[in-house]
């Protein structure tokens, strides 16, 4: 038993150390992004029922470092501010499926091609989902635009932002502090869980596991879709799990299915969509994500074959590079930041905000 704990700890530490520099860079970029694309700008562009609002929602959502439950209050706030059903759904897809932080981790744990195709797939999936949902009749009964006052709504976060005419250095400081405090606290717990699961997979799962138990290519795509849809996991946390499975023989396409379906679909998201967009929109939402994930998974496998790319070559190269002192220092800096953010503060959160304050729900 002790040997197993030590083995899991070693494997988890290797994954953590490998990802640490890119996690820090991702959060830094997220802080800068908060300054460059404030929430007011997003709200301004997501009104209307046309294709343009869906396109903008899909595009805005790709780099934003939110996921799972963290995106829910933002999306509800956008809907109350007048965003269309399609734009709201597109935002709910593209935001949790990727983000500047998860893109950085994808580069660290997978390979450059997956780093590019992941946000591209998320954008197209969000675009298709929102466009289909916009075909439904638009009904906004029960919504009162511009009156969202709840602490769990998107507008409450907007009201706490610095004025647009604040000095640039002050806004940059505000964004970076936000990234390494609020955002890190939201995502950090789930990231650590994902790394722990990756360590367990690396230690216990045999190399031939995929060939023996997940069957052929098509069945592995379907299995990863079935696993991913109900799973509550954010984009950053799903990446080390996918990387660990790839090392055990999972195809890149099946890994992408998991990376797309896992973060965008979970019980909390389904409940919100059913309540605010309707049951028909919920069915379209899940079906569009499932279909798009399978199609992109299949295309990615064909592309890897056509280009003769072996994802394991990149993973092996990055593992060798983790001997650098940069990885070790970054790992200890990240550990320090996590301890600082999760230290007991003696403060209590408003119970009504629990959904948006769930650790890792960012």
C-alpha positions in Angstrom: 0.0 0.0 0.0 2.8 2.4 0.9 4.6 1.5 -2.3 1.5 2.4 -4.3 1.1 5.8 -2.5 4.8 6.6 -3.2 4.5 5.6 -6.8 1.4 7.7 -7.4 3.0 10.6 -5.6 6.1 10.3 -7.9 4.0 10.1 -11.1 1.8 13.0 -10.0 4.9 15.1 -9.1 6.3 14.5 -12.6 3.1 15.7 -14.2 2.8 18.7 -11.9 6.4 19.7 -12.5 6.0 19.3 -16.3 2.9 21.5 -16.3 3.9 24.1 -13.8 5.7 26.7 -16.0 2.9 26.6 -18.5 0.2 26.9 -15.8 1.9 30.0 -14.4 2.2 31.4 -17.9 -1.4 30.6 -18.6 -2.6 32.4 -15.5 -0.4 35.4 -16.3 -1.9 35.6 -19.8 -5.4 35.2 -18.3 -4.8 38.3 -16.1 -3.6 40.3 -19.1 -6.7 39.0 -21.1 -9.0 40.3 -18.3 -7.6 43.8 -18.9 -7.8 43.6 -22.7 -11.3 42.0 -22.9 -13.4 43.3 -20.0 -16.9 41.7 -19.4 -18.7 44.9 -20.5 -17.2 44.5 -23.9 -18.5 40.9 -24.2 -22.0 41.9 -23.1 -22.0 44.7 -25.6 -21.4 42.4 -28.5 -23.7 39.4 -27.7 -27.1 40.9 -28.1 -29.3 40.1 -31.1 -30.5 36.9 -32.6 -28.3 36.8 -35.7 -25.3 34.7 -36.7 -22.9 37.6 -35.7 -23.7 37.3 -32.0 -23.1 33.6 -32.1 -19.8 34.0 -33.9 -18.7 36.7 -31.4 -19.8 34.5 -28.4 -17.8 31.6 -29.8 -14.8 33.8 -30.5 -14.8 35.6 -27.2 -15.2 32.4 -25.2 -12.2 30.6 -26.6 -9.4 32.4 -24.7 -11.4 33.2 -21.5 -10.0 31.2 -18.5 -13.4 30.0 -17.1 -14.8 26.5 -17.0 -17.7 24.4 -15.8 -19.7 26.1 -13.0 -17.6 29.2 -13.2 -19.0 30.1 -16.6 -22.7 29.5 -15.5 -23.3 32.8 -13.6 -21.5 34.7 -16.4 -23.7 33.1 -19.1 -26.9 33.7 -17.1 -25.9 37.3 -16.6 -25.3 37.7 -20.4 -28.7 36.1 -21.0 -30.4 38.6 -18.6 -28.5 41.4 -20.4 -30.2 40.5 -23.7 -27.9 37.9 -25.3 -29.7 35.5 -27.6 -30.2 31.8 -26.8 -27.6 30.9 -29.5 -25.0 33.3 -28.2 -25.5 32.2 -24.6 -25.2 28.5 -25.6 -22.1 29.3 -27.7 -20.5 31.0 -24.8 -21.3 28.0 -22.6 -19.5 25.7 -25.0 -16.4 27.7 -26.0 -15.5 29.0 -22.6 -15.2 25.7 -20.6 -13.8 23.7 -23.5 -10.6 25.7 -23.8 -9.0 28.8 -22.4 -5.6 30.5 -22.4 -4.5 28.5 -19.3 -5.6 25.1 -20.7 -4.0 25.8 -24.0 -0.7 26.4 -22.2 -1.1 23.1 -20.4 -1.9 21.3 -23.6 1.4 22.5 -25.1 3.2 21.1 -22.0 1.5 17.7 -21.8 0.4 16.8 -25.3 1.9 18.4 -28.5 1.7 21.6 -30.7 -0.8 20.2 -33.1 -3.3 19.4 -30.3 -2.6 22.8 -28.8 -3.9 24.3 -32.1 -6.7 22.0 -32.9 -8.2 22.0 -29.4 -9.3 25.7 -29.5 -10.2 25.5 -33.2 -12.5 22.6 -32.5 -14.0 24.3 -29.5 -14.7 27.4 -31.6 -16.4 25.4 -34.4 -18.4 23.3 -31.9 -19.6 26.4 -30.2 -20.5 28.1 -33.5 -22.5 25.0 -34.7 -24.3 24.6 -31.3 -25.3 28.3 -31.1 -26.4 28.5 -34.7 -28.7 25.5 -34.3 -30.2 26.8 -31.0 -30.8 30.2 -32.6 -33.2 28.4 -35.0 -35.5 27.8 -32.0 -38.2 30.4 -31.2 -36.8 33.2 -29.0 -38.7 33.6 -25.8 -37.4 35.7 -22.9 -40.3 35.5 -20.5 -39.1 36.0 -16.9 -35.9 37.9 -17.9 -35.4 41.4 -16.9 -32.5 42.9 -18.9 -30.0 45.0 -16.9 -31.5 44.2 -13.5 -29.3 41.3 -12.5 -28.2 42.2 -9.0 -27.3 38.8 -7.6 -23.8 38.3 -6.3 -23.7 35.2 -8.4 -24.5 37.0 -11.6 -22.0 38.3 -14.2 -22.9 41.9 -13.6 -21.7 41.8 -10.0 -18.2 40.9 -11.3 -18.5 43.7 -13.8 -19.3 46.3 -11.2 -16.2 45.5 -9.3 -13.9 46.1 -12.3 -11.7 49.1 -12.6 -12.9 52.0 -14.8 -11.7 51.7 -18.4 -9.8 55.0 -18.1 -7.8 53.8 -15.1 -4.0 53.9 -15.6 -2.7 50.9 -17.6 -0.4 49.7 -14.9 -3.2 49.8 -12.4 -5.4 47.7 -14.7 -2.6 45.3 -15.4 -2.0 44.8 -11.7 -5.7 44.3 -11.1 -5.8 41.6 -13.8 -2.8 39.7 -12.6 -3.9 39.8 -9.0 -7.3 38.4 -10.1 -5.6 35.6 -12.1 -3.3 34.4 -9.3 -6.0 34.7 -6.6 -9.6 34.3 -7.6 -9.0 32.4 -10.8 -6.3 30.2 -9.4 -8.5 29.4 -6.4 -11.4 28.5 -8.7 -9.3 26.3 -11.0 -6.5 25.1 -8.8 -8.4 22.5 -6.9 -9.6 20.8 -10.0 -6.2 21.0 -11.6 -4.6 19.2 -8.7 -7.4 16.6 -8.9 -6.7 16.1 -12.6 -3.0 15.7 -11.9 -3.7 13.2 -9.1 -5.9 11.1 -11.5 -3.1 11.3 -14.1 -0.7 10.0 -11.5 -3.0 7.1 -10.6 -3.4 6.2 -14.3 0.4 6.4 -14.9 1.1 4.1 -12.0 -1.7 1.5 -12.2 -2.8 1.4 -15.9 -0.7 -1.0 -18.1 0.8 0.2 -21.4 -1.6 -2.1 -23.4 -4.7 -1.0 -21.5 -6.3 0.8 -24.4 -5.7 -2.1 -26.9 -7.0 -4.6 -24.4 -10.1 -2.8 -22.9 -11.1 0.1 -25.1 -11.3 -1.8 -28.3 -10.8 -0.2 -31.7 -10.7 3.4 -32.8 -14.4 4.0 -33.1 -15.3 2.3 -29.9 -12.6 4.3 -28.0 -14.1 7.6 -29.4 -17.6 6.6 -28.2 -16.3 5.4 -24.8 -14.5 8.7 -24.2 -17.6 10.6 -25.2 -19.7 8.5 -22.8 -17.2 9.1 -20.0 -16.8 12.8 -20.8 -20.5 14.0 -21.1 -21.5 13.4 -17.4 -18.1 14.1 -15.9 -17.7 17.4 -14.0 -14.2 18.6 -14.9 -12.6 21.7 -16.2 -10.4 22.1 -19.3 -7.2 22.5 -17.3 -7.9 19.4 -15.2 -8.9 17.3 -18.1 -5.6 17.8 -19.9 -3.3 15.8 -17.6 -5.9 12.9 -17.6 -6.0 12.9 -21.4 -2.2 13.0 -21.6 -1.9 10.1 -19.2 -4.3 8.0 -21.3 -2.5 8.9 -24.5 0.7 7.5 -22.9 -1.2 4.3 -22.3 -2.2 4.0 -25.9 -5.3 6.2 -26.3 -5.5 7.8 -29.8 -5.2 11.6 -30.0 -8.7 11.8 -31.5 -10.2 10.0 -28.5 -8.3 12.2 -26.2 -9.7 15.3 -28.0 -13.3 13.8 -27.6 -12.7 13.7 -23.9 -11.2 17.3 -23.9 -14.2 18.7 -25.7 -17.1 16.8 -24.2 -15.9 16.7 -20.5 -15.7 20.4 -19.7 -18.7 21.6 -21.7 -21.3 19.0 -20.3 -22.2 18.3 -16.8 -25.3 18.2 -14.6 -25.0 21.8 -13.5 -24.7 23.1 -17.0 -27.6 21.0 -18.2 -29.8 22.3 -15.4 -29.0 25.9 -16.2 -29.6 25.5 -20.0 -32.9 23.7 -19.4 -34.1 26.5 -17.1 -32.9 29.5 -19.1 -32.9 28.3 -22.7 -35.5 25.4 -22.6 -35.5 21.7 -23.0 -35.2 21.7 -26.8 -32.1 23.8 -26.5 -30.7 21.4 -24.0 -31.2 18.5 -26.4 -29.6 20.4 -29.2 -26.7 21.5 -26.9 -25.7 17.9 -25.9 -26.3 16.5 -29.4 -24.2 19.1 -31.1 -21.3 18.7 -28.7 -21.4 14.9 -29.0 -21.6 14.9 -32.8 -18.9 17.6 -33.2 -16.6 15.9 -30.7 -16.8 12.6 -32.5 -16.2 14.2 -35.9 -13.2 16.2 -34.7 -11.8 13.1 -33.0 -12.0 11.1 -36.2 -10.5 13.9 -38.2 -7.6 14.4 -35.8 -6.8 10.7 -36.0 -6.7 10.9 -39.8 -4.6 14.0 -39.7 -2.0 12.5 -37.3 -1.8 9.5 -39.7 -1.5 11.7 -42.8 1.2 13.8 -41.2 2.9 10.8 -39.6 2.9 12.6 -36.2 3.4 10.5 -33.1 2.2 12.4 -30.1 4.4 10.2 -27.9 7.5 11.7 -29.5 6.6 15.2 -28.2 5.6 13.9 -24.8 8.9 12.0 -24.4 10.8 15.1 -25.4 9.0 17.3 -22.9 9.6 14.8 -20.1 13.3 14.9 -20.8 13.3 18.7 -20.7 11.7 18.8 -17.2 15.2 18.3 -15.7 15.7 22.0 -16.2 15.7 24.2 -13.0 12.9 26.3 -14.6 10.5 23.4 -14.1 11.5 22.8 -10.5 11.3 26.5 -9.5 8.0 26.9 -11.3 6.6 23.9 -9.4 7.5 25.3 -6.1 6.2 28.8 -7.0 2.9 27.2 -8.0 2.7 25.2 -4.8 3.3 28.4 -2.8 0.5 30.2 -4.7 -1.9 27.3 -4.1 -1.1 27.2 -0.4 -1.6 30.9 -0.1 -4.9 30.9 -1.9 -6.3 27.8 0.0 -5.1 28.9 3.4 -7.9 29.3 6.0 -8.9 32.9 6.0 -11.7 32.8 8.6 -14.1 34.4 6.1 -17.4 32.9 5.1 -18.9 33.0 1.7 -22.5 33.9 0.9 -24.4 30.7 0.6 -26.2 32.0 -2.5 -22.9 32.3 -4.3 -21.9 28.7 -3.7 -22.3 27.7 -7.3 -19.8 30.3 -8.6 -17.4 29.8 -5.7 -17.1 26.0 -6.0 -13.3 25.3 -5.9 -12.3 24.4 -9.4 -15.5 25.6 -10.8 -13.8 28.5 -12.5 
